[in-house]
Amino acid sequence: MKLKHLIMTAIMLATLIYTHAAQADPLTFVNAPPVVFAGQGTTVLFSITLSNNGPGTVTIRGLAAGGFSLITTPGIPEPGFTINIDPFLANFLFSPVFLPGESRSAPALILTVGPNVPFGTYRGPFMIFYDGALGPLQDVTQDFTVQVVPEPTTMLLFATGLIGVAAKVRQRRRGPGTI
């Protein structure tokens, strides 16, 4: 009798899991690389991959982009970032229907880092709205991370300055008139 109850419980559990999995409408949203490095006053292009792993079609309806804020102070947007979603509109809303199993990769966002943005790691949320098997206007969210670092030319100027200071200190230690 216990074996019969165990088999019935296993069948009910499997049915419940299978039904829940069949109703899932997972639109996955991946950006690569996960962290992008940028300098002050530069522009960065983010590419994403959207995949429909669900059983039904998915129709993309739009994108909401939040402001970038330092990871250490989340929720306080840095005003020096400008977000342009024109690539997303051209690459994903021009042909918004994703069939089951379909996946597309394309440029999605252009981020301009202002010239006075402090160095650090910033994160900004992006939400894609879509209609799918579970109903209209679902969403999937992904964070984009950008690390603002000194540009190579700035580092080169800094290194050249340090070499000059070191040469001057060495010249003073050797005495006047020596090189």
C-alpha positions in Angstrom: 0.0 0.0 0.0 2.9 2.4 0.8 4.4 1.7 -2.6 1.2 2.7 -4.3 1.1 6.0 -2.4 4.7 6.7 -3.1 4.2 6.1 -6.9 1.0 8.3 -6.9 2.9 11.1 -5.1 5.8 10.8 -7.5 3.4 11.0 -10.5 1.6 14.0 -9.1 4.8 15.8 -8.3 6.2 15.1 -11.8 2.9 16.4 -13.4 3.1 19.5 -11.3 6.7 20.2 -12.3 6.1 19.4 -16.0 3.0 21.7 -16.1 4.9 24.5 -14.4 7.8 24.1 -16.8 5.5 24.0 -19.9 4.0 27.3 -18.8 7.3 29.0 -18.3 8.1 31.7 -20.9 11.7 32.5 -20.2 13.2 35.2 -22.4 16.8 35.3 -21.5 18.8 38.5 -21.7 22.6 38.3 -21.7 25.2 41.0 -22.2 28.8 40.2 -23.0 31.3 41.0 -21.6 29.7 41.4 -18.2 32.0 44.4 -17.3 33.0 47.0 -19.9 35.9 49.3 -19.3 35.6 53.0 -20.4 37.5 56.2 -20.0 36.1 59.6 -19.1 34.6 61.3 -22.2 34.3 58.0 -24.2 31.5 56.1 -25.8 30.8 52.4 -25.2 28.6 50.1 -27.3 26.8 47.3 -25.4 25.7 44.2 -27.3 23.2 41.7 -26.0 21.8 38.3 -26.8 18.1 37.7 -26.5 16.9 34.1 -26.5 13.4 32.6 -26.3 13.7 29.4 -24.4 9.9 29.0 -23.9 7.4 27.0 -25.7 5.5 29.9 -27.3 6.4 33.0 -29.3 7.7 36.2 -27.6 7.1 39.7 -28.9 9.4 42.4 -27.7 7.5 45.6 -26.7 10.2 48.0 -25.4 13.1 48.7 -23.1 13.5 50.8 -19.9 17.0 51.9 -19.0 17.8 53.1 -15.5 20.6 55.5 -14.6 24.1 54.3 -13.8 25.2 54.5 -10.1 28.3 53.5 -8.2 28.2 50.0 -6.9 29.1 51.4 -3.5 26.1 53.8 -3.5 23.3 51.9 -5.4 20.2 53.8 -6.4 21.9 57.3 -6.6 22.4 57.8 -10.4 25.5 59.5 -11.6 24.4 62.4 -13.9 27.4 62.1 -16.2 26.1 59.1 -18.2 24.0 59.4 -21.4 22.1 56.3 -22.6 21.1 55.9 -26.3 18.7 53.0 -27.1 18.6 53.6 -30.9 20.5 50.4 -31.6 18.0 48.3 -29.6 15.1 49.9 -31.4 16.7 49.2 -34.8 17.9 45.6 -34.0 15.1 44.2 -31.8 12.0 46.3 -32.3 12.2 46.3 -36.1 11.6 42.6 -36.0 10.2 42.0 -32.5 8.9 38.4 -32.7 11.0 35.6 -31.3 10.0 32.0 -32.2 10.6 29.2 -29.7 14.3 28.4 -29.6 15.3 31.6 -31.5 18.2 33.6 -30.3 19.6 36.9 -31.6 22.7 38.9 -30.8 23.1 42.6 -31.8 24.2 46.0 -30.5 21.6 47.4 -28.1 22.8 50.4 -26.2 25.3 53.2 -26.6 26.6 54.7 -23.4 28.5 58.0 -23.3 30.6 58.5 -20.2 30.9 62.2 -19.3 34.3 63.9 -19.0 33.9 64.5 -15.3 32.5 61.1 -14.2 34.6 59.9 -11.2 36.6 56.7 -11.7 34.9 53.6 -10.3 32.5 50.8 -11.1 29.0 51.7 -12.1 25.9 49.5 -12.7 22.7 50.3 -14.5 19.5 48.2 -14.8 17.9 47.5 -18.1 14.4 46.0 -18.4 13.0 44.5 -21.6 9.2 44.3 -21.8 7.6 41.5 -23.9 4.4 39.6 -24.5 4.6 35.9 -24.2 2.7 32.7 -23.3 2.1 33.9 -19.7 0.4 37.1 -20.8 1.1 40.7 -22.0 3.8 42.9 -20.7 6.2 40.6 -18.8 9.7 41.8 -18.2 13.2 40.5 -17.8 16.0 42.6 -16.2 19.7 42.6 -16.6 22.3 44.9 -15.1 25.0 46.5 -17.2 28.4 47.2 -15.5 30.9 49.8 -16.7 34.2 50.5 -15.0 35.4 54.0 -15.6 39.2 53.9 -15.6 41.9 56.4 -16.6 42.6 56.4 -20.4 45.9 55.1 -21.6 47.0 58.5 -22.8 46.4 59.9 -19.3 48.4 57.1 -17.8 51.2 57.7 -20.3 51.3 61.4 -19.4 51.3 60.5 -15.7 54.2 58.0 -16.2 56.2 60.5 -18.2 55.8 63.0 -15.4 57.0 60.5 -12.8 60.0 59.7 -14.9 60.8 63.4 -15.2 60.5 63.9 -11.4 62.7 60.9 -10.8 65.4 62.2 -13.2 65.4 65.6 -11.5 65.7 64.0 -8.0 68.6 61.9 -9.3 70.3 64.9 -10.8 70.1 66.8 -7.5 71.5 63.9 -5.6 74.6 63.6 -7.9 75.3 67.3 -7.6 75.3 70.4 -9.8 76.6 70.1 -13.4 76.2 66.3 -13.7 73.7 64.5 -15.8 
